[in-house]
Amino acid sequence: MPAVVKEAPVVTGRSFDPEQYRPGRAISDWEPENELFWNSTGRRVARRNLWIAVPALLVAFVVWQVWSVTATNLSDVGFGFTTSQLFWLTAIPGLTGGTSRIFYTFLGPRIGQRTFTALSTVVLIVPLIWLGIAIQDTSTSFTVMAMIAALCGIGGANFSSALANIGFFFPEREKGNATGINGGLGNLGVSVVQLLTPIVITSSVIAIGSGQHNARTGEDVHLQNAAFLWVPVLIVLAAVAWFGQNDLKTASTSFAQQKIIFRRKHNWLMTWLYVGTFGSFIGFAAALPMLIKTTFPDYSVATYAWMGPALGALARWAGGWIADKLGGARVTILSFVGMAAAIIGVITFLPAGGDSGNFTGFFVCFLAAFLFSGIGNGSTFRQIPVIFRNQHLKGLTEGTPEYTRALKQTEMEAGAVTGFTAAIAAYGFFFIPALFANFAVTSAMWGFVGFYATCIVITWWFYARKGAESPS
């Protein structure tokens, strides 16, 4: 029987080595905008890399957000932390997550999707093991807990490298949907940890180490389960990424090349807008469990806190898809109008004076805020590649050497801007719980409404109005 001979993909008259597209290989030839290449090879490879990236990013978000639920249980098992200190423990991962994202933004494309996903996933085992040990001893100091929280924050950095890398795999028409899937399903890690933690900490079967007594409920719990549960999962995901994904050599760029984005006006404008969408999503997700516990103590954090982040994460996917169809700027304006209205509703239903407030109204409005923030997350990331494509390709003829060079520059800058905006927006995880720890909740909420108003004006003026500088 004659041996089967693999034919090399033929693209615009050139033959590419098919071996480079196998799992675990580095890819030198990648042309997603070429229909022949995309249909024969590119789509399959890109989707494989995407669907390996999604669960890795989801669990990275679990590590980043594990403190948002853990902190609500510390006082009940004997830790003597104040309410302000508990809010700070939920905020600190946002500070380190945002800072780490800045570095991951520029390192990710330089190192490659496969290598960086595997390494950035496996390092998260360290803070989880430390947390699982420390939380079993109620004499553990606030300083030690803060250090562990800071290390858990590194999990949030994986988002910037994942989004910057995945964008290179897909053609322009599918970037919004691809980043929406990656970001949206990755964001589900927030709701996963808030949903599963209250369940797994009550199980002695999977517990490693000693349990704790919950003085409020009278039950024995095992808070370390919230950390130890994810260690084997991280090991498996790191291995799958290492053996299953690809590094794109065509996407490899040095910081010296990427730093040009700091001279691009639209980098800073889109960063401002993404702070409004993702910064709100991740900050509200981090603060909501403690906010429910301190503002409406008769209601269960475990029952309600996970719903908002889940809705926002799924809405991100929808936001990217809708923006592909209707245009990112229009959808972004809609998201900010909706967020402003939702937060005004939250303020209306908060306790005030002798009024105990209305939890149902408060929670429904918060769900609406998560919904619109998720939609905005998807639409803003759809805007970025469109803006930079229009800036660099304007007046050039497709197929010319100038067009090819400009297209590569577009891809590089759009990827870097995507990662950088995500890095700065991640500080919302820090600032929103920190605001609630130091200011009246109502005052902080009105500040958010004012900020959303500036975002509406910026989006309309630069991207949505007739004659806008960069319609997107």
QUIRADA-V707830 format. One record per residue. RES is the residue in one letter. OMEGA is omega in radians with two decimals (none if undefined). Layout:
BEGIN
res,omega
RES,OMEGA
RES,OMEGA
END
This chain:
BEGIN
res,omega
M,-3.09
P,3.13
A,3.10
V,-3.13
V,3.10
K,3.09
E,3.11
A,3.07
P,3.12
V,-3.11
V,3.12
T,3.07
G,-3.12
R,3.12
S,3.11
F,3.08
D,-3.07
P,-3.09
E,-3.08
Q,-3.09
Y,3.11
R,3.12
P,3.08
G,-3.09
R,3.01
A,-3.06
I,3.14
S,-3.06
D,-3.07
W,-3.10
E,-3.07
P,3.14
E,3.11
N,-3.02
E,-3.11
L,3.13
F,-3.08
W,-3.10
N,-3.07
S,-3.00
T,-2.95
G,-3.07
R,-3.11
R,-3.11
V,-3.12
A,-3.12
R,3.08
R,3.13
N,3.13
L,-3.03
W,2.94
I,-3.13
A,-3.03
V,-3.13
P,3.10
A,3.12
L,3.12
L,-3.11
V,3.04
A,3.07
F,3.06
V,3.14
V,-3.13
W,-3.01
Q,-3.05
V,-3.13
W,-3.13
S,3.10
V,-3.12
T,-3.09
A,-3.11
T,-3.10
N,-2.99
L,-3.13
S,-3.08
D,-3.12
V,2.99
G,3.07
F,-3.05
G,-3.12
F,3.09
T,3.09
T,3.12
S,3.12
Q,3.11
L,3.06
F,3.12
W,3.11
L,3.06
T,-3.08
A,-3.03
I,3.10
P,3.09
G,3.13
L,3.14
T,3.11
G,3.13
G,-3.14
T,3.13
S,3.13
R,3.14
I,3.13
F,-3.11
Y,3.14
T,-3.05
F,3.11
L,-3.06
G,3.13
P,3.14
R,-3.06
I,3.13
G,-3.07
Q,-3.06
R,-3.06
T,-3.05
F,3.11
T,-3.12
A,-3.08
L,-3.09
S,3.09
T,-3.04
V,-3.12
V,-3.12
L,3.10
I,-3.05
V,-3.13
P,3.13
L,3.12
I,3.12
W,3.12
L,-3.12
G,3.11
I,-3.03
A,-3.03
I,3.10
Q,-3.11
D,-3.08
T,3.07
S,3.09
T,-3.03
S,3.07
F,3.14
T,3.12
V,3.12
M,3.13
A,3.10
M,3.10
I,3.11
A,3.13
A,3.13
L,3.07
C,-3.13
G,3.14
I,3.11
G,3.13
G,-3.11
A,-3.10
N,-3.11
F,-3.08
S,3.13
S,-3.12
A,-3.10
L,3.14
A,-3.11
N,-3.06
I,-3.13
G,-3.13
F,-3.04
F,-2.95
F,3.06
P,-3.05
E,-3.04
R,-3.10
E,-3.08
K,-3.13
G,3.14
N,-3.12
A,3.13
T,3.07
G,3.09
I,-3.10
N,-3.13
G,-3.08
G,3.13
L,3.03
G,3.10
N,3.12
L,3.07
G,3.11
V,-3.11
S,3.11
V,-3.11
V,-3.13
Q,3.10
L,-3.03
L,-3.07
T,3.13
P,3.14
I,-3.02
V,-3.11
I,3.11
T,-3.08
S,3.08
S,-3.08
V,-3.09
I,-3.06
A,2.99
I,-3.11
G,-3.06
S,3.11
G,3.11
Q,3.13
H,3.10
N,-3.06
A,-3.10
R,-3.09
T,-3.10
G,-3.11
E,2.96
D,-3.13
V,3.13
H,-3.06
L,-3.14
Q,3.12
N,-3.12
A,3.12
A,-3.05
F,-3.11
L,-2.98
W,-3.11
V,3.11
P,3.12
V,3.13
L,3.13
I,3.14
V,-3.10
L,3.10
A,3.12
A,3.13
V,3.12
A,-3.09
W,-3.07
F,-3.02
G,-3.10
Q,3.12
N,2.94
D,3.09
L,3.10
K,-3.12
T,3.14
A,-3.09
S,3.14
T,3.13
S,3.08
F,3.14
A,3.10
Q,-3.06
Q,-3.03
K,3.09
I,-3.12
I,-3.14
F,3.06
R,-3.13
R,-3.13
K,-3.06
H,2.98
N,-3.08
W,3.11
L,-3.14
M,3.04
T,3.10
W,-3.11
L,-3.10
Y,2.98
V,3.14
G,-3.10
T,-3.10
F,3.11
G,3.10
S,-3.12
F,-3.02
I,3.11
G,3.09
F,3.13
A,-3.14
A,-3.01
A,-3.00
L,3.13
P,3.12
M,-3.14
L,3.08
I,-3.07
K,-3.09
T,-3.08
T,3.11
F,-3.00
P,-3.14
D,-3.09
Y,-3.03
S,3.05
V,-3.10
A,-3.09
T,-2.93
Y,-2.90
A,-3.04
W,-3.00
M,-3.12
G,3.10
P,3.11
A,3.13
L,-3.14
G,-3.14
A,3.12
L,3.12
A,3.10
R,3.09
W,3.13
A,-3.13
G,3.11
G,-3.13
W,3.13
I,3.14
A,3.05
D,-3.08
K,-2.98
L,-3.05
G,-3.04
G,-3.04
A,3.13
R,-3.11
V,3.12
T,3.09
I,3.11
L,-3.10
S,-3.13
F,3.07
V,3.13
G,3.13
M,3.13
A,3.14
A,-3.12
A,-3.13
I,3.03
I,3.07
G,3.10
V,3.13
I,-3.11
T,-3.04
F,3.09
L,3.03
P,3.14
A,-3.13
G,3.11
G,-3.13
D,-3.11
S,3.12
G,-3.13
N,-3.06
F,-3.11
T,3.12
G,3.11
F,-3.04
F,3.12
V,3.12
C,3.08
F,3.07
L,3.11
A,3.10
A,3.09
F,-3.14
L,-3.07
F,3.08
S,3.11
G,3.09
I,3.13
G,3.07
N,3.14
G,-3.06
S,3.14
T,3.10
F,3.01
R,-3.12
Q,-2.97
I,-3.13
P,3.12
V,-3.13
I,-3.07
F,3.06
R,3.13
N,-3.12
Q,-3.00
H,-3.03
L,-3.11
K,3.08
G,-3.13
L,-3.12
T,-3.13
E,3.13
G,3.11
T,3.10
P,3.13
E,3.13
Y,-3.13
T,3.12
R,-3.13
A,3.13
L,3.11
K,3.10
Q,3.10
T,-3.13
E,-3.13
M,-3.09
E,3.14
A,3.10
G,3.13
A,3.13
V,3.09
T,-3.14
G,-3.10
F,3.12
T,3.10
A,3.14
A,-3.10
I,-3.14
A,-3.12
A,3.10
Y,3.03
G,3.07
F,3.14
F,-2.96
F,-3.10
I,3.03
P,3.13
A,3.09
L,3.12
F,3.13
A,-3.00
N,-3.11
F,3.06
A,-3.09
V,-3.11
T,3.14
S,3.12
A,-3.12
M,3.11
W,3.06
G,3.10
F,-3.13
V,3.11
G,3.12
F,3.13
Y,3.11
A,3.10
T,3.13
C,3.10
I,-3.12
V,-3.13
I,-3.12
T,-3.12
W,-3.02
W,-3.03
F,-2.95
Y,-2.98
A,-3.04
R,3.06
K,-3.10
G,3.13
A,-3.08
E,-3.11
S,-3.13
P,-3.11
S,none
END
